[in-house]
Amino acid sequence: MLTLASKLKRDDGGKTVRASGASDSTHRISIRDRLLTKEVAELEANLPNEGYYHSGRFQFEIDVPEAYNMVPPKVRCLTRIWHPNITETGEICLSLLREHSIDGTGWAPTRTLKDVVWGLNSLFTDLLNFDDPLNIDAAEHHLRDKVRLH
């Protein structure tokens, strides 16, 4: 469940300060917050729901910095999971979340939260990385069990 709109209202308290310095009860949103509101609405209409971990439910924390979309959001998995690309403490290995990545697939100002969510979804479908895992034990365990199944 995405809760950005209610969080924006809660953080703002329904009041803003106009450029002239006068308090105003109308809701004035920053460009970043307008972008995020639009992106979340699009995401809610198109959330992915398939893959290796299909029946699982995973919660992520996405911290969007003031400099968004020039810098990537910080993402952490709040659900403990045994996954090659997610540590038990919630760190995530996903190149698009890096400002600079070696493979050229890192963050760019043209990326959106939709890209982040689809990237996270890909970690549960086609981007399971066993060659360079963040959680080596999980990768080895998965490969060991996969061999037994075939």
N, C-alpha and C positions, 0 to 999 in steps of 0.2 A: 504494500500500500504506500503510495506516495503522498506525503503530507506537507508539501511546500507551501501551498496557499495559506493554510492555517498557521504555519510557522511564520510566514511573512507578516500576517496580521498581528500575531502575538508579539513578535519582535518589535514591530512598529508601534503597537499600542493604539493604532488608529489615528495617531497625530504625527505631523511632520512640521518641519520648520521651513517656511518659504525662504526664497533667496533674500528677501528684505529683512528676514530675521523674525517675523511674526509667526506665532504658532497658528496652525491651521488644522481643522478636523478632517479635511479632505485627504485622501490617501495618495501620496506622491511616491512613486516607486523609482528606484534607480534603474539604469539601463540594464545592469546585470540581473536585477530581480524581474524585469519585464521579459528578458530572454529566458530566464529559468521558468517563469510561469508558463510561457508559451511551449517550451520544450517538455515540461511535465505533462501538460494537457495532451500533447502528441504522443508521449510515451504511454500514458494510461490507455489510449485507444489502440496501441499496437504492442503491448507487452509480449515478449516471446515466452513460449511454454512447451519446450521439447528437450530432448537430449538424454545423455547418459544418466543424469541425476533427476530425471523427469518428475518423479513424485515428491522430490524434496522441496522444502521451503527454506530459503536462505535470506537473511536480513543483512543489508549493507548500509553503512553510514557513508554518506557523500558530503564532504565539506567543500563548499564552493567558495573560493577566496574572492576578495574584492576585485582582484585583477582578472577574474574570469571574463572573457574567454581567451585572454592572452596567455594564461597559465592554466594547467589542468586542475581539475578538482582532486582532492585527496579522498581516496576510497579505502574503506576497511570493512572486512567481513565480520559481522557481529555474531554469526552462528558458528559454533565450533564444527569444523569439517575436516575430514581426512582427504586432502586433495593435493596433487603434485604442485599446483601453482598458488596455493594459499596456505600460509603457516597456521599453526594452531592458535596463534595470537591475533590472526586476522590480516596480516600483511598480504598484499596481492601482487603477483608478478604478471603485469599486463603492460606491454610496451606503449600503448596509446596513453597511459597515465603518466608517462615520463615526458618531461620537457624536451629532453634530448635523448634519443635512442640510437643505438648503433645501426639498427636495421632500417632507419628512416621512417618507421611507422609510429613515431612518438606523437605527442600532442601538437596540434596546429590550431590557430584561431578559427579555422573553419569547422572544427569538430564541435559536437554538441553532447548534451547528456544522453541523447539517444545513442550516440556512438559508444559512450561509456557503458550503458546498459547492454547493448548488443555485444560489446566486448566481453563484459562479465558473463553474459549468456554463452558466448563462445567458449569460455573456460569450462563450461559444463557440457559442451558438445564437441566441437571440432578442434579446439585449441589446447586440449590437454597436452602439456609439454613434458615428455618423459626424458628428453635429451638434456635439458638444462633446467631441472625442476628447482623450485624454491624450497619445497618440502621433499627432500631426498628419500626419507623413509616411506612416505606415502607413495611416491613414484615406484620405488622398488617393490613395495607390497602389492600395488596394483598390477605391475608387470608379472610378478610371481603368480598371483591368482589368475591372471588372464591366460598364462601359459597352461595352468591346470585345467582351465575350462575348454581348451581346444584339443 
